[in-house]
Amino acid sequence: MKNIRHFLTAILLICSVCLTGQNIEKYYTSKYMGDGMLYFIKPMKIYQKGKSLCVFDQTIRPHTDSITFGMTLTNAQAFKVDSVVFSNGKTSIGKKAQHLFTEQSKRKWVSRVFVYLTHDEVRHFFSETPPVLTFYNSERTSIQISVKQKKWKKTLQTNRAIYDLIKMNEK
């Protein structure tokens, strides 16, 4: 049964690559964890504004309702993230952030946070309109970072192909 599942996964991956016109294999890894598959979408550097930068990765356990977004925020000043708002013009999703650490790297500050989104919220996030991320600290000071349309289009196509692959393999 396990060999059949791996074979079907390989076939679906090949079909997915052919349909999307890109090699998505380099953007994610997967591992069987006993109670189901775990998918890790590798870090994507797309959000930038001035001296601020956000790189994010995703950990997906399809049998649960949440997707973990790990985000690394690089900024000129120290900033301990308390919450994040994802906004795409039509929808805004505000989430409490789990702050892992903040450290100084050269002349910049780096903060690592985790946010948990439902599958439905992620569908809103990966829409045609590039989202804006607003990071808040406990004093309600914010850093807003956006992405250019051209960069977002490639990220959107890659993520949709990976999500389609996961969906085909899970049910």
N, C-alpha and C positions, 0 to 999 in steps of 0.2 A: 504493500500500500504506500509506503514511504517513497519507494522508487518511482511509482506511478505519479505521485504528487510532484516529485522533483522533475520528472520528464515533462509533465504538463506545464509546470512553471517555466521550464526552458522554452517550450514551444510558444507559450504566451508572451514571454519576453522577446523572443525573435519577432513575433507578429507585431508587438507593440513598437519595437524599434523600426520595423518596416513602415508602419502606419504613420509614425511621427516624423520620420526622416532624420532622426538623430539617435545617437547612441546614448541612451539614458543609463546604461549600466554603470558608468563612471560617476553618476550622481547619487547613488544610493548603495546600501548593503542590506542584506537580510540574513536572519538567523532564526532557526527553530528553537524555541525556548521551553519546550515541554508542554505548556498550556496554549501554544499557538506561535505564530510567527511574530517577529519583531523586525520592523523596517526602520532604518536610519537614513534619512536624506541628509547628505553631507552639507557642510556649511556653504552658504551662498552670500557673497558680499554684494549687496545691491543698494542698500540705503545709504545716502550720503548727503550732507549739507554742510558746506564750509569745512570746519575742522572736526565735525562729528561724523561718525561712521557706525553702521550697525550691520553685523554679520549674524545670520540666523541659520539654525539647523532644526531638523524635526525628528522626533522619535514617535513611531506609530505602532500601536498594538491594536490591530483591527477588531479584536473581540471586546475591546473596551470602548467607551464613548469619548475618550479624550486623546488629544494629540499634544505632545510636549514640544513647545517651541523654546529652544535654547537660544538666547540672544546675547551677543557680546557688543556692548556699546562702548565706543572709544570717543572721548571728548576732551576738550582743552582743560576743563575744570573737573574736580572730583564731583561725582553725582551718584548718590545711592538711590537706585530705582525702587519705587514703591509700587507703581502700577503702570500699565501700558494701555493706550487706547489705539485700536486699529480702526481707521476710517477710510472709506472709499467714496465719499460724496453722498451716497445713498444710505449707507449703514455705518454705524459706529459700534464697536465692541470694546468695552472697557473691562480689563482683567487685573486682578491683584497679581503682583509679581513676587516670585520667590527669589530673594536676593542671595546669590551664592558668595560673591566676593567683589571687592573693588581694590585695585592696585595701581600703582604708578608704573608706567612703562615709558622710559625716556622722558619726554616732556608732555606726555598725555596720560590720561586716566582711563583705565579699562574696568568696566563692570560686567559681570556675568550674571544673568537672571534667567529664570524659567517662568513661562506662562503656559497654562493649560487651556486649550481650546477644544470645543466639541467638533465633531466631523462637520456638522452643519455650519458652525462659525468659520471653519476653515474654507468651506465652499464660498462663503461671502468674502473672505479675505482674498482668495484666488479668483477674483472676477476680472473682467476686461479693464476696469479702471484701476490704475496703480494706487495702492493704499498709501496713506500717510500714517506713520507711527509717531505717537506722542508719548514720551516717557515722562512720568511725574515722580517727584520725590515726596517725602512726608510733609514738606512745607508747601506743596502744590506748585512748586517751580517746575517748569517743563522744558524739554528739549524736543523739538519737532523735526522729523527726518522724512524725506520723501524720495521717491525713485523716479527716474526718467522713463517715459513710455517705452522707448526702444529696449532698454534693459529689462523692464518688467515683462514685455512680450515673450522674451526668451525664457525667463524664469517661470512664467505662467505655463508655457508649453511643456517645459520639462516636468514641472510638478503635476500637471494634469495627466501626463503620460504615466508617471510613477503611480499616482492615485488610481488610474484606470487599471494598471497592472495589479495593484494590491486588491482592488475590488474583484477582478476576474479570478484571482487565486483564492479568495476567502469564501466564496459561496458558490 
